[in-house]
Each structure stands twice: as structure tokens, then as C-alpha cells.
Amino acid sequence: MSKIKSLEELKKIRERAYENTNLRTTGENNDRIVLAVGMATCGIAAGARETMSTFMEEVDKNKLENISVIATGCFGMCYAEPLVEVRMPGKEPVRYGKVDGKRAKEIIEKHIMKGTILEEAIVLKEGAKQ
């Protein structure tokens, strides 16, 4: 880790950390898009940390507002981990399975930014018959 050379640099690091923390802790607002990443033991073992990190990087990189990336417990479908549930205001939640870094980028690009659901990756869509 490199040394911090100025107070301004320290302030930028603090602000970045605050934004990342805020991004992960504001999932209860019904007006926000929420990306809930299954971070139980099964999800972590399947790579959910990479998935969550990729979502946070993509949200930051694309300067997306009104979106939260939160950790949640087990969804009960360990076979499909890492699992991510996308909750958009006014729409039924969509749960994607086997979400690696590449799929996370695709969810941001297509589902979040363009409104196109990735049908081939869905493991559960609320209201749909299973």
C-alpha cells in the first residue's frame, strides 16, 4: 500500500470509502434499484465477493445513481450461487443465478441501464410459475 502524501489525498480516500459504504447500506428505500447479492457461506464459496465487487465497480464506473448494492443471506438455492436479486421500483424482483464478474457487468449494462431482462440467466422471477 502506498503512503498518503497529502490531506487532500486522505479526504478523497475517505469520500470514496463513504460512497462505497453508503452504496451498500441504503437497500431499504423503495425508490432505489437494489442489487442484493447472496453472501451466505454458499454464495461466498461460489464467488459472491467478486460478484459484489464487480457490481460496485460498475455502478461507480457508470456513475449510476439511485442504486444500492447490498449483501444478503442465503436465498435457499445453493446450486445456483452466486445469486443476485434485482429489485427495481414498481417491478417484480428478478433473481439471477451463477452471477460471476462477467454476468454482473452484463446485468448492469442490459438490465439496469437498458431495461432488458437476461432471460437465460433467471433462476426465479416473482409471480412466474416454477
Residue pairs with C-beta under 8 A, 6 or more apart in sequence:
4 10
4 13
19 60
20 56
20 60
23 56
23 59
23 60
23 67
23 68
23 69
24 56
24 68
24 69
24 70
24 71
25 68
25 70
26 32
26 68
27 34
27 36
27 68
27 70
29 68
30 89
31 66
31 89
32 66
32 67
32 68
32 89
33 66
33 67
33 68
33 86
33 87
33 88
33 89
33 112
34 67
34 68
34 70
34 85
34 86
34 87
35 55
35 67
35 68
35 69
35 70
35 84
35 85
35 86
35 87
35 107
35 112
36 70
36 71
36 72
36 84
36 85
36 87
37 43
37 48
37 51
37 52
37 55
37 69
37 70
37 71
37 72
37 82
37 83
37 84
37 99
38 48
38 72
38 73
38 74
38 75
38 81
38 82
38 83
38 84
38 85
39 48
39 49
39 52
39 71
39 72
39 73
40 73
40 74
41 74
42 74
42 78
42 81
43 74
43 81
43 82
43 83
45 81
46 81
46 82
47 81
47 82
47 100
48 81
48 82
48 83
50 100
50 101
51 82
51 84
51 99
51 100
51 101
51 103
51 104
52 69
52 71
53 101
54 101
54 104
54 105
55 69
55 84
55 104
55 107
55 108
56 69
58 64
58 104
58 105
58 108
58 109
59 67
59 69
59 108
62 108
62 113
64 108
64 112
64 113
67 112
72 85
75 83
75 85
75 95
77 83
77 95
77 97
77 123
77 124
80 97
80 98
80 123
81 97
81 98
82 97
82 98
82 99
82 100
83 95
83 96
83 97
83 99
83 123
84 95
84 96
84 99
84 104
84 107
85 93
85 94
85 95
85 96
86 93
86 94
86 95
86 96
86 107
86 111
86 112
87 93
92 125
92 126
92 127
93 125
93 126
94 111
94 117
94 122
94 124
94 125
94 126
95 122
95 123
95 124
95 125
96 103
96 107
96 118
96 121
96 122
96 123
97 121
97 122
97 123
98 121
99 107
99 121
103 118
103 121
106 118
106 121
107 118
107 121
110 116
110 118
111 117
111 118
117 125
124 130
